[in-house]
Amino acid sequence: MRRARGDLIFLLVLVFLLAIGGCGGEDEDVAQQHEMPETAPEGVVEYYIQSREHAEGALSYGYEPPVGGHHNPVWQNCGFYDRRVRDEYAVHSMEHGAVWITYDLGLPQEQKDALRQLASEQPYVLASLYPRLPAPVVATAWGYQLQLEGTDDPRLQQFVDAFQQGPQTPEPGEPCTDGIGEPLQNS
């Protein structure tokens, strides 16, 4: 009987240790720095992302727009939005490999149209309005960000090419559809 109890305690301790070892593995993977893609345009800033856990409710990020981190379990459908989308949903889309292009309210209509076209041509591009941006257009991928003066800057397409489903993507190939939101369709 003592041996059975000892075996049970041993098994419980083993299960506990395995559980602890399994926890945080996701964060350890996230914390790894990725090498900047050779095709990344000049001016890209890299950020260290410590976690990518699912969390409900409004979340606080250290950057606007956020570059990664905790996020809602539901992702934002990729495409073009003429309104702001929730950060928590957009961050989840970036975890799936999306490039999130945010634009200022004062961006000229022809540049908004260019973003709408870009988002319709690329399966992992999310474009949305965002107040108080540090630049008229900001392109963000998981852990990377580029500030731009407009959509006519060739670095925008270079950023999309380098980071859409890029090596920094924690969950490449996961969907950017069947989440939340209805992007505007091209007419």
N, C-alpha and C positions, 0 to 999 in steps of 0.2 A: 504494500500500500504506500509506504514511504517512497519507494522507487517510482511508482506511478505518479505520485504528487511531484516528485523531483523532475520527472520527464515532462509533466504538464507545465511546470514553472519554466523549465528550459525552453519548451516550445513557445510559450507566451513571450518570453524575453526575446527569442529569435524573431518572432513575428513583429514585435515592437521595433527591434533594431532594423529589420528590413523595411518597415513602414517609414521609419525616420530616414533611412537611406534613400528611399524612393521619393520622399517629400523634398521639395527644393530642387530636384533635378531639372524641372522646367525653368526655374529661375537661374540655375547655373548655366543652362544653355543660352538663356537670354543675355546673361551678363557677358558672354563672350563677345569680344570686339571682332568685327568683320573688316577685312581689308577693303579700302575704298576701291570700287571698280575703276579700272583704267579709263573707261569711257565716261566717267562722271565729269560733269562740266566744272569749270572753275567757279569757286565761291561757295561750294557745298560745305555745310557745317555738319560735323558728326556729333551725335549725342550718345551718351552711355545709358542704356535702358536696363534697369535693374529687375523689373518684374513684368509679367504679362498675365496676371491672374484675372479671372472673371469676377466682376463685382457689380452689384445692383445699385441703382440710384445715381445721383449726381456725384461725379468724381472731380477731384482737384488735380490739376496738372501744373508743373512748373514752367511750362512754355505755352504760348498762344501763337498759332495753333499747336496742340500737343504733338510730340514726335513718337509716342509709344507709351507703354505702361499698362496699368490696370485698365480694364475696359468692360463694357457690357457684354453679356453672353451672346447678344444678337448683333450682327454687323449691319452696316448701312449698305444698301444696294448701290453699286457703282453706277455712274452716269452723271448728268448735269442737273444741278438744283439752283433755282433762282432765290433760294432762301438759305438760312443757316441750318445745318444739321447738327445733331448732338455730338459733341466730341467723343463720348463714350462709344458710340456706334461707329464713327469714322476710324477711331483707333483700332477697333476690331477688324475693320476692312483692311487697314494697313498691315495688320498681323497676317492677313491672307495674301499680301503682296500688292495691295493697291497703292497707287500714288494719289495722294489727296492734294488737290490744287484748290487753294482758297483764294478768294478775290475780294477786294474792297468794294464797298457800296458805290463809290464814285468811278469805278472802272467803266470806260466808254462801252456802249452797246456792241460795237463791232468786235471788241476784245472779248466780251462775254459770249458773243456768237462763235468766236474762234475756240473758246474753251468748250462750248457746247459741242462743236464739231469734233474736237479732240477726244472728248469723253465718249462720243458716239462711235468713234473709230477704234478705241482701245478698250479691251474688256476689263482691265483693272485700273481704270482712272475714275476717280470720284472728284467732282468739282462742285464747290458750294461757296456761297456768300459767307463772309466772316468779318465781323466788326473789329475795329481797332487793330488792324494788321500793321506790322512794322514796314511793309512795302505794299504796293498795289496788288501784287500777285505773290503768293508763297507756295512753293511746291514742297510737299513733305512725303517721305517714305519712312518706314520703320527705322528710326535712329538717324535720319538724315533730313536736312532742310536747306532750301535755297530761296533767297529773296530776290524778286525780280521787279523791274519797273513796268513791265507789260508783257503781253502774250507774244509780241513780235520778237522777243529776245530768243535767239536760237538755243540758248541754254535750257529753255523749258522742255523742248522735245528731247534734248540730250539727257535731261534728268529723267524723263519718263522712260526713255530707252535703257538707261543704266539701272534704274531702280524698280521698275514694274516687274514683279516676280523675281527680283534680284537676289543676290546671295545673302542679303540681310533679312530676307523674309523668314519669319519663324515658322509659318505654316504655308509653304508654297503650294499652289494648286487648290487650296480650299476655295469655296465659292465666294463670289462678289455679287451674287444674285440670290433670290429667295430669302433675303433678310428683311430689313425694314426700309420703308420709303419708296416713293414712286418718282424716279427721275423724269425730267421733261424729255419728251421724244423730239427728234429733229423733224421739222415739217418740210 
